[in-house]
Amino acid sequence: MAPPELETITIETQNGLAFIYLDRPEKLNAMNETMFSELGTAADYVRDEVSVKVAVITGRGRAFCAGIDLGAVTQFQGREAAEFRNMVRKVQRNFRAFELIEKPVIAMVNGHCLGAGTELALACDMILASTEATFGLLEVNLGLVTDLGATQRLPRTVGLHRAKELIMTGKKIDALEAERIGLINTLYAPEELEGATRALADHLMSISPVAVGLCKMAIDRSAPTLEANLEFEAQAQSICFTYMMEKLSKSGQAGKEQ
């Protein structure tokens, strides 16, 4: 199935890999209401398209995402609090959708990754970044709160006190600092970033998709109790084992027929 044609996002697929480009380079890929909505469409496509095994989210041009498009904030003026809250919930669901996909999603951060950009990267499974990248949750500087999941995801990534520092001060950090505190997986020179991201995607695609998907689910959907999490691991392992045995059986039958 061909990728959907969208206004602010471009999806390109090849050999099982889907590149999702935030595609407003003239605005440093700042998010407006249309992009917020189209992220949900992109997530649905990656989830449902069987030929896609791994997705990479990145930005077109010299930025990943500069945050919300302040020029588009006028779209939200005049809305009642309840209406605005419903809109935020929809965007939260679209970000969460990338976590719920049983396929690896990699953030390839090629430049500024601020506000909603950092929150989108945090919703991905792994973050690879250019040495020229910058990160920051700037909402508090505008008298706002981070509302797209960072208050929940960031503490799990960098620890409680570091997360409070970043969220409550609204400061930017460079790529080296982001790597030091564990916000990102690996740093690369700008000219090496895409190649390294593709290599990681190729490795992930070489592994059983059932095992990879269930590992992701076990980590992201962990329950409050250890017993429930151990039970999920046991159930997941039984599924993987059955899948592996079926593949071996089919391989053996194919060998006998030759």
C-alpha positions as CSV (number, residue, x, y, z in Angstrom):
1,M,0.0,0.0,0.0
2,A,1.4,3.4,-1.0
3,P,2.0,5.9,1.8
4,P,-0.7,8.5,2.3
5,E,-0.1,11.9,0.7
6,L,0.0,14.5,3.5
7,E,0.5,18.3,3.7
8,T,3.1,18.6,6.4
9,I,4.6,15.1,6.5
10,T,6.2,13.0,3.8
11,I,6.5,9.2,4.1
12,E,9.1,7.3,2.0
13,T,9.4,3.6,2.1
14,Q,12.1,1.2,0.8
15,N,12.9,-2.4,1.6
16,G,10.8,-2.6,4.8
17,L,12.0,0.8,6.1
18,A,9.7,3.8,6.4
19,F,11.2,7.3,6.7
20,I,8.7,9.8,8.2
21,Y,9.8,13.3,7.4
22,L,8.4,16.3,9.3
23,D,8.3,18.4,6.2
24,R,8.1,22.1,6.9
25,P,11.7,23.0,6.5
26,E,11.0,26.7,6.0
27,K,9.5,26.7,9.6
28,L,12.3,24.4,11.0
29,N,9.5,21.7,11.0
30,A,7.6,23.5,13.8
31,M,4.3,21.7,14.4
32,N,1.0,23.2,13.6
33,E,-2.5,21.7,14.1
34,T,-2.2,19.9,10.7
35,M,1.0,18.2,11.6
36,F,-0.3,17.2,15.0
37,S,-3.1,15.4,13.2
38,E,-1.0,14.0,10.4
39,L,1.3,12.3,12.9
40,G,-1.6,10.1,13.8
41,T,-2.1,9.2,10.1
42,A,1.6,8.4,9.8
43,A,1.5,6.2,12.8
44,D,-1.5,4.3,11.5
45,Y,0.2,3.7,8.2
46,V,3.3,2.3,9.9
47,R,1.2,0.1,12.1
48,D,-1.0,-1.3,9.4
49,E,1.4,-1.6,6.4
50,V,2.8,-5.2,6.6
51,S,5.7,-4.4,4.4
52,V,7.0,-1.8,6.9
53,K,9.3,-3.4,9.6
54,V,11.0,-0.3,11.0
55,A,10.1,3.4,11.0
56,V,12.5,6.4,11.3
57,I,11.1,9.8,12.2
58,T,13.3,12.8,11.2
59,G,13.0,16.4,10.0
60,R,13.5,17.7,6.5
61,G,16.3,20.2,6.2
62,R,18.4,21.4,9.1
63,A,16.1,20.8,12.0
64,F,14.2,17.8,13.5
65,C,11.5,20.0,15.0
66,A,11.7,23.5,16.5
67,G,8.6,22.9,18.7
68,I,5.1,24.3,18.2
69,D,4.7,26.9,15.4
70,L,4.0,30.1,17.4
71,G,2.7,31.7,14.3
72,A,-0.1,29.1,14.2
73,V,-1.1,29.6,17.9
74,T,-3.8,32.0,16.6
75,Q,-5.6,28.9,15.4
76,F,-6.2,28.1,19.1
77,Q,-7.4,31.5,20.2
78,G,-11.0,31.8,21.3
79,R,-11.3,28.1,22.1
80,E,-13.0,27.1,25.4
81,A,-10.8,25.3,27.9
82,A,-12.7,22.0,27.4
83,E,-12.2,22.2,23.6
84,F,-8.5,22.9,24.0
85,R,-8.2,20.0,26.4
86,N,-9.8,17.7,23.9
87,M,-7.4,18.8,21.3
88,V,-4.4,18.1,23.6
89,R,-5.7,14.7,24.3
90,K,-5.9,13.9,20.5
91,V,-2.3,15.0,20.0
92,Q,-1.2,12.9,23.0
93,R,-2.9,9.9,21.4
94,N,-1.0,10.5,18.2
95,F,2.3,10.7,20.0
96,R,1.4,7.6,22.0
97,A,0.5,5.7,18.8
98,F,4.2,5.4,17.9
99,E,4.8,3.7,21.3
100,L,1.9,1.3,20.7
101,I,3.1,0.2,17.3
102,E,4.7,-3.3,17.6
103,K,7.6,-2.3,15.4
104,P,10.7,-0.3,16.2
105,V,10.5,3.5,15.8
106,I,13.8,5.4,15.7
107,A,14.1,9.2,16.0
108,M,16.9,10.5,13.8
109,V,17.6,14.0,15.2
110,N,19.4,16.1,12.7
111,G,19.2,19.5,14.3
112,H,17.1,21.5,16.7
113,C,14.7,19.2,18.7
114,L,12.8,21.5,20.9
115,G,9.4,21.5,22.8
116,A,7.1,19.1,20.9
117,G,10.1,17.9,19.0
118,T,11.7,16.6,22.1
119,E,8.4,15.1,23.2
120,L,8.0,13.3,19.9
121,A,11.6,11.9,20.1
122,L,10.9,10.6,23.6
123,A,7.9,8.7,22.2
124,C,10.3,6.8,19.9
125,D,12.1,3.6,20.9
126,M,15.6,4.9,20.3
127,I,17.1,8.3,19.6
128,L,20.2,8.8,17.3
129,A,21.4,12.4,17.0
130,S,23.7,14.6,15.1
131,T,26.5,16.4,17.1
132,E,24.7,19.6,15.9
133,A,21.4,18.7,17.6
134,T,19.9,20.6,20.5
135,F,17.2,19.6,22.9
136,G,14.9,21.4,25.3
137,L,11.4,21.5,26.7
138,L,10.8,25.3,26.5
139,E,7.1,25.4,27.4
140,V,7.6,26.8,30.9
141,N,9.3,29.8,29.4
142,L,5.9,30.7,27.8
143,G,4.0,30.1,31.0
144,L,2.9,26.6,29.8
145,V,3.5,23.0,30.8
146,T,4.8,20.1,28.7
147,D,1.7,18.4,27.7
148,L,2.6,15.7,25.2
149,G,4.1,13.1,27.5
150,A,7.5,14.4,28.6
151,T,6.5,14.6,32.3
152,Q,6.0,10.8,32.1
153,R,8.7,9.7,29.6
154,L,11.6,11.9,30.5
155,P,11.9,10.8,34.1
156,R,12.0,7.2,32.9
157,T,14.8,8.1,30.5
158,V,17.1,10.4,32.5
159,G,15.9,10.1,36.1
160,L,13.5,12.1,38.2
161,H,15.8,15.0,39.3
162,R,17.3,15.5,35.8
163,A,13.9,15.5,34.3
164,K,12.6,18.1,36.7
165,E,15.6,20.3,36.0
166,L,15.0,20.2,32.2
167,I,11.2,20.6,32.4
168,M,11.1,23.2,35.2
169,T,13.9,25.5,33.9
170,G,13.0,25.3,30.3
171,K,16.7,25.3,29.3
172,K,18.3,24.0,26.1
173,I,21.1,21.4,26.1
174,D,23.5,20.5,23.3
175,A,23.9,17.0,21.9
176,L,26.9,16.2,24.1
177,E,25.0,16.9,27.2
178,A,22.0,15.0,25.9
179,E,24.2,12.0,25.4
180,R,25.9,12.4,28.8
181,I,22.6,12.3,30.7
182,G,21.2,9.4,28.7
183,L,18.6,11.3,26.7
184,I,19.8,9.9,23.4
185,N,21.4,6.5,22.5
186,T,24.3,7.6,20.3
187,L,25.9,10.7,18.7
188,Y,27.2,10.9,15.1
189,A,28.7,13.5,12.9
190,P,26.0,15.0,10.7
191,E,27.3,13.3,7.6
192,E,27.3,9.9,9.4
193,L,23.9,10.1,11.0
194,E,21.7,8.7,8.2
195,G,24.0,5.8,7.4
196,A,24.2,4.8,11.1
197,T,20.4,5.0,11.4
198,R,19.9,2.8,8.4
199,A,22.4,0.3,9.7
200,L,20.5,0.1,13.0
201,A,17.2,-0.3,11.1
202,D,18.8,-3.1,9.0
203,H,19.9,-4.9,12.1
204,L,16.4,-4.6,13.7
205,M,14.9,-5.9,10.5
206,S,17.2,-8.9,10.6
207,I,15.7,-10.1,13.9
208,S,12.4,-11.8,14.4
209,P,9.7,-9.1,14.2
210,V,7.5,-11.0,16.7
211,A,10.3,-11.0,19.3
212,V,11.2,-7.4,18.7
213,G,7.6,-6.3,18.9
214,L,6.9,-8.3,22.1
215,C,10.1,-7.0,23.7
216,K,8.9,-3.4,23.0
217,M,5.5,-4.2,24.5
218,A,7.0,-5.8,27.6
219,I,9.1,-2.6,28.3
220,D,6.5,0.0,27.3
221,R,3.4,-1.5,28.9
222,S,4.8,-2.7,32.1
223,A,2.3,-3.0,34.9
224,P,2.6,-1.8,38.5
225,T,3.5,-5.2,39.9
226,L,6.5,-7.4,39.2
227,E,4.3,-10.5,39.0
228,A,2.2,-9.0,36.2
229,N,5.3,-8.1,34.2
230,L,6.8,-11.5,34.7
231,E,3.6,-13.1,33.5
232,F,3.6,-10.9,30.4
233,E,7.2,-12.0,29.7
234,A,6.2,-15.7,30.0
235,Q,3.3,-15.2,27.6
236,A,5.4,-13.3,25.2
237,Q,8.1,-16.0,25.2
238,S,5.6,-18.7,24.5
239,I,4.4,-16.7,21.4
240,C,8.0,-16.2,20.2
241,F,8.8,-19.9,20.8
242,T,5.7,-21.0,18.8
243,Y,6.6,-18.6,16.0
244,M,10.2,-19.8,15.9
245,M,9.1,-23.5,15.8
246,E,6.7,-22.8,13.0
247,K,9.4,-21.2,10.9
248,L,11.8,-24.1,11.6
249,S,9.1,-26.6,10.6
250,K,8.3,-24.8,7.4
251,S,12.0,-24.5,6.6
252,G,12.4,-28.2,7.2
253,Q,9.5,-29.1,5.0
254,A,10.9,-26.8,2.2
255,G,14.2,-28.6,2.5
256,K,12.6,-32.0,2.1
257,E,10.7,-30.9,-1.0
258,Q,13.8,-29.8,-2.8
